[in-house]
Amino acid sequence: MASETSVHGEAKTTGSNAVIMGILGYLQERRLQPGDRLPSERDFAERLGVGRNAVREALATLVTLRMVESRPNSGIYLRHIARESSFEAFVMLTGMGATPSVTEVAETMEVRAHLEVLAIGLACQRRTDEDLARLEQVLRDTEEVLARGGNIAEADTAFHIAVVDAAHNSILVRVLNAFYELTAARRQVMFAEQEQGAASAKEHRRLLDLIRRQEADKAQKLILTHMDRARKYWKTVLE
């Protein structure tokens, strides 16, 4: 299929997700190319052993995510997924068990890093006392988890979400929330290593100090260093 993401693996295939993954698995196995016509709803229903309504709903989801195109009085056609599908499609497939390629992981981190720079710059300008108190509480929670020898993945996400919320830009919140959902499983793996958790928490403490003092330039440089450390970790692991 015209995407580097593999749809094979231990997918969370329940309900409509199972039908979507079944359709995409079939397209990948048959090596359909952008512009190729998909089988009919009846054909998919027979191949997957489900009702036509389930297939219709799954195809409607794929149309919404711009992975396929519905042409009136003609049929459903495959789009160029890597170029035309939505980012939400990538997030959804990953959440359902698809495995991103090394290139996709690197590209995701590259985009996210620059969004984090924007977020922390705005947070330095717009943070309120309530924002600072929330960030402080997240850091205390993080330190408690580390003291127990636990995994700080959830606390790490909570810190980044709190920073984005402090930017007070609802569109930025929505976009970065998708990135955090996309990388949730990877962060669980990374922060299983206590050394990684301690290093991240230390940098978060420094970031909060810079946000408090509204030193945007220093905070933006540090967030790039923060993201680059994660990028190098995953580059080593995946290669």
C-alpha positions as CSV (number, residue, x, y, z in Angstrom):
1,M,0.0,0.0,0.0
2,A,1.1,3.5,-0.6
3,S,2.2,4.1,2.9
4,E,5.3,3.1,5.0
5,T,3.1,2.1,7.9
6,S,2.6,-1.6,8.2
7,V,-0.9,-2.7,9.2
8,H,0.2,-6.1,10.4
9,G,1.1,-7.0,13.9
10,E,-0.8,-7.2,17.2
11,A,-3.6,-4.9,16.4
12,K,-6.4,-3.8,18.7
13,T,-9.0,-5.3,16.4
14,T,-12.4,-5.0,18.0
15,G,-15.6,-4.0,16.4
16,S,-15.3,-1.5,13.6
17,N,-11.6,-1.3,14.0
18,A,-11.3,-5.0,13.1
19,V,-13.2,-4.3,9.8
20,I,-11.0,-1.3,9.0
21,M,-7.8,-3.3,9.6
22,G,-9.2,-6.2,7.6
23,I,-9.9,-3.9,4.6
24,L,-6.4,-2.3,4.9
25,G,-4.7,-5.6,5.3
26,Y,-6.5,-6.9,2.1
27,L,-5.4,-3.8,0.2
28,Q,-1.8,-4.2,1.3
29,E,-1.7,-7.9,0.5
30,R,-3.1,-7.2,-3.0
31,R,-0.6,-4.3,-3.4
32,L,-3.3,-1.9,-4.6
33,Q,-1.9,1.4,-5.8
34,P,-3.3,4.9,-5.6
35,G,-6.2,5.3,-8.0
36,D,-7.0,1.6,-7.9
37,R,-10.7,0.7,-7.4
38,L,-11.6,-1.2,-4.2
39,P,-13.8,-4.3,-4.2
40,S,-17.5,-3.8,-3.5
41,E,-19.1,-3.8,-0.1
42,R,-20.5,-7.2,-0.8
43,D,-17.0,-8.6,-1.7
44,F,-15.5,-7.2,1.5
45,A,-18.3,-8.5,3.6
46,E,-17.8,-12.0,2.2
47,R,-14.0,-11.9,2.6
48,L,-14.1,-10.5,6.2
49,G,-17.2,-12.5,7.3
50,V,-19.1,-9.4,8.5
51,G,-22.3,-7.6,7.5
52,R,-22.4,-5.0,4.7
53,N,-23.4,-2.3,7.2
54,A,-20.1,-2.9,9.1
55,V,-18.2,-2.6,5.8
56,R,-20.1,0.5,4.8
57,E,-19.3,2.2,8.2
58,A,-15.6,1.2,7.9
59,L,-15.3,2.6,4.4
60,A,-17.0,5.8,5.5
61,T,-14.4,6.2,8.2
62,L,-11.6,5.7,5.6
63,V,-13.2,8.3,3.4
64,T,-13.3,10.8,6.2
65,L,-9.6,10.1,7.0
66,R,-8.8,10.7,3.3
67,M,-7.4,7.2,2.9
68,V,-9.9,6.3,0.2
69,E,-12.1,8.3,-2.1
70,S,-15.8,7.8,-2.9
71,R,-16.7,8.6,-6.5
72,P,-20.4,8.9,-7.2
73,N,-21.8,6.1,-9.5
74,S,-18.3,4.6,-9.8
75,G,-17.0,3.2,-6.5
76,I,-14.4,3.6,-3.8
77,Y,-10.8,4.3,-4.9
78,L,-7.5,4.2,-3.0
79,R,-5.8,7.5,-2.4
80,H,-2.1,8.1,-2.1
81,I,-2.1,7.5,1.7
82,A,1.4,9.0,2.4
83,R,0.5,12.2,0.6
84,E,-3.2,12.6,0.9
85,S,-4.5,11.0,4.0
86,S,-5.0,12.9,7.3
87,F,-2.7,12.9,10.2
88,E,-5.6,11.5,12.2
89,A,-5.4,8.4,9.9
90,F,-1.8,7.8,10.9
91,V,-2.7,8.2,14.6
92,M,-5.7,5.9,14.3
93,L,-3.7,3.1,12.5
94,T,-0.9,3.3,15.1
95,G,-3.4,3.1,17.9
96,M,-5.0,0.0,16.3
97,G,-1.6,-1.8,16.2
98,A,0.0,-0.7,12.9
99,T,3.8,-0.3,13.2
100,P,5.2,3.0,12.0
101,S,8.4,2.8,10.0
102,V,11.7,4.3,11.2
103,T,11.3,7.1,8.8
104,E,7.8,7.9,10.0
105,V,9.0,7.9,13.6
106,A,11.8,10.4,12.7
107,E,9.4,12.6,10.7
108,T,6.9,12.6,13.5
109,M,9.5,13.7,16.1
110,E,10.8,16.4,13.7
111,V,7.4,18.0,13.4
112,R,6.5,17.6,17.0
113,A,9.7,19.3,18.1
114,H,8.9,22.5,16.3
115,L,5.3,22.5,17.6
116,E,6.7,22.1,21.2
117,V,9.0,25.1,20.5
118,L,5.9,27.2,19.5
119,A,4.0,25.9,22.5
120,I,6.6,26.7,25.1
121,G,7.3,30.1,23.6
122,L,3.6,31.0,23.9
123,A,3.5,29.5,27.4
124,C,6.2,31.8,28.5
125,Q,4.2,34.8,27.3
126,R,0.7,33.7,28.5
127,R,1.1,31.4,31.5
128,T,-1.1,32.2,34.5
129,D,-0.6,31.5,38.2
130,E,-2.9,28.5,37.7
131,D,-0.8,27.2,34.9
132,L,2.3,27.4,37.0
133,A,0.6,25.6,39.9
134,R,-0.6,22.8,37.6
135,L,2.9,22.3,36.2
136,E,4.4,22.3,39.7
137,Q,1.9,19.6,40.8
138,V,2.7,17.5,37.7
139,L,6.4,17.7,38.6
140,R,5.8,16.7,42.2
141,D,3.8,13.7,40.9
142,T,6.6,12.8,38.5
143,E,9.2,12.9,41.3
144,E,6.9,10.6,43.5
145,V,6.7,8.1,40.7
146,L,10.5,8.1,40.2
147,A,11.0,7.7,44.0
148,R,8.9,4.5,43.8
149,G,10.9,3.3,40.8
150,G,7.9,3.6,38.5
151,N,7.3,4.5,34.9
152,I,6.7,8.3,34.4
153,A,5.2,8.0,30.9
154,E,1.8,9.3,32.0
155,A,3.3,12.1,34.1
156,D,5.6,13.0,31.2
157,T,2.5,13.4,29.0
158,A,0.7,15.4,31.7
159,F,3.6,17.8,31.8
160,H,3.6,18.4,28.1
161,I,-0.1,18.8,27.9
162,A,0.0,21.3,30.8
163,V,2.6,23.3,28.9
164,V,0.5,23.4,25.8
165,D,-2.6,24.4,27.8
166,A,-0.5,27.2,29.2
167,A,0.0,28.5,25.7
168,H,-3.8,29.2,25.6
169,N,-4.2,28.2,21.9
170,S,-6.9,25.7,21.4
171,I,-5.8,24.6,17.9
172,L,-2.2,23.9,19.2
173,V,-3.7,21.9,22.0
174,R,-5.7,19.7,19.5
175,V,-2.8,19.2,17.2
176,L,-0.3,18.2,19.9
177,N,-2.8,16.0,21.7
178,A,-2.8,13.9,18.5
179,F,1.0,13.6,18.7
180,Y,0.8,12.6,22.4
181,E,-1.8,9.9,21.6
182,L,0.4,8.7,18.7
183,T,3.5,8.3,20.9
184,A,1.9,7.0,24.1
185,A,3.1,3.4,23.7
186,R,6.6,4.5,22.7
187,R,6.9,6.6,25.8
188,Q,5.9,3.7,28.0
189,V,8.8,1.8,26.6
190,M,11.3,4.6,26.9
191,F,10.4,5.5,30.5
192,A,10.6,1.9,31.6
193,E,14.3,2.9,31.9
194,Q,14.7,4.8,35.1
195,E,17.7,6.8,33.7
196,Q,15.5,8.2,30.9
197,G,12.7,9.1,33.4
198,A,15.2,10.9,35.7
199,A,16.7,12.8,32.8
200,S,13.3,13.9,31.5
201,A,12.1,15.0,34.9
202,K,15.2,17.1,35.4
203,E,14.7,18.9,32.1
204,H,11.0,19.4,32.9
205,R,12.0,21.1,36.2
206,R,14.3,23.5,34.3
207,L,11.6,24.2,31.7
208,L,9.2,25.1,34.4
209,D,11.7,27.5,35.9
210,L,12.2,29.2,32.5
211,I,8.4,29.4,31.9
212,R,8.0,31.0,35.4
213,R,10.7,33.6,34.6
214,Q,9.2,34.0,31.0
215,E,12.6,33.3,29.4
216,A,11.2,32.1,26.1
217,D,14.5,31.9,24.1
218,K,16.2,29.7,26.8
219,A,13.0,27.6,27.1
220,Q,12.8,27.0,23.4
221,K,16.4,26.0,23.2
222,L,16.0,23.5,26.1
223,I,12.8,22.0,24.6
224,L,14.8,21.3,21.4
225,T,17.5,19.6,23.5
226,H,14.8,17.7,25.3
227,M,13.2,16.4,22.1
228,D,16.6,15.7,20.5
229,R,17.5,13.4,23.4
230,A,14.3,11.4,22.7
231,R,15.0,11.4,19.0
232,K,18.5,9.9,19.6
233,Y,17.1,7.3,21.9
234,W,14.6,6.1,19.4
235,K,17.1,6.2,16.5
236,T,19.4,3.9,18.5
237,V,16.5,1.5,19.5
238,L,14.9,1.3,16.1
239,E,18.1,0.9,14.2
